Amino acid sequence: RSYTATDGTGNGTLVITFTCAANATAMKNVSIGTGGVQAVGPACPSGSVSVYHGVLPSDISSLVAWYDANDVSTITTGSDDLVSQWSDKSGEDNHAYQSTENNKPKYFASGGGIGEAHIRWGISDSYERLQTTKSINWLKLSAGGKVNASFFVVFHWPGAGGSSYGSNILRMGGGSGATNTLHVSIDTGGTMMWHGSSNMATGGTDSTALPDKVLGGWFWTDSGFVTRINGAVDDTDSTDTGTTERTQVFRFGGLDGSRWTDLEISEILAFNTELTGSDLTAM
């Protein structure tokens, strides 16, 4: 396709959607040419063309929340880039907020240990947090009769934390009584989850051995709990996940003044089913 601006400035936006029905797992190369007037004008700015390969998270019907620090339009900041809102891109409007200045995490457009746009918790050894005002139906019954869910988080763990809880990424329930937590342990457990009254999947990669940039995965499945690191299963736990669906608020970050989170997070995805097959591969 070609595009010609009609406003006399040469500025405009062209959106091209590709549907690749065959050979969908292969990388697709898209050639972008700047012909016509653009040949004697300025080059297209870096980052002006974005191409998604495969599917978007929102193409999967079980998506209940999606937070993306690389999409600056979803982040509301005030003084010193402190974050007052991280908007949900899933279409469910499960936005996360913080109105107390001292409890706000900080947005960075680049850098850090993760090397890209991120939100930073634990800037000053404190318990920054964001919380949804709406409850999210995040844990649903599968066809097999067990509750299922899948979470994906792109993060960097600097190697510190505020307590034996390690660095809380997400607490379902919001307050101190939350019974479900995704966290990076400060001990040998690595990426673990707290469910009900105990830790699950505690035998994975030692936290100190995690790469600087991690795609972490936490799953409730028909056969128990599963954690994943960068696409590979890291640990499993055959404990029964139960049969009780959950609708709760989400809290990102620390619990209280003595249990603060120390993390850089670029993206969070929550699904209320266990992703498998092509959906899991896509994520």
Secondary structure, 3 states (H helix, E strand, C coil): CCCCCCCCCCCCCCCCCCCCCCCCCCCCCCCCCCCHHHHHCCCCCCCCCCCCCCCCHHHCCCEEEEEECCCHHHEEECHHHEEEEECCCCCCCCCEECCCHHHCCEEECCCCCCCCCEEEECCCCCCCEEEECCCEEEEEECCCCCEEEEEEEEEECCCCCCCCCCEEEEEECCCCCCCEEEEECCCCCCEEEEECCEEECCCCCCHHHCCCCEEEEEEEECCEEEEEECCEEEEEECCCCCCCCEEECEEEECCECCECCCEEEEEEEEECCCCCHHHHHHC
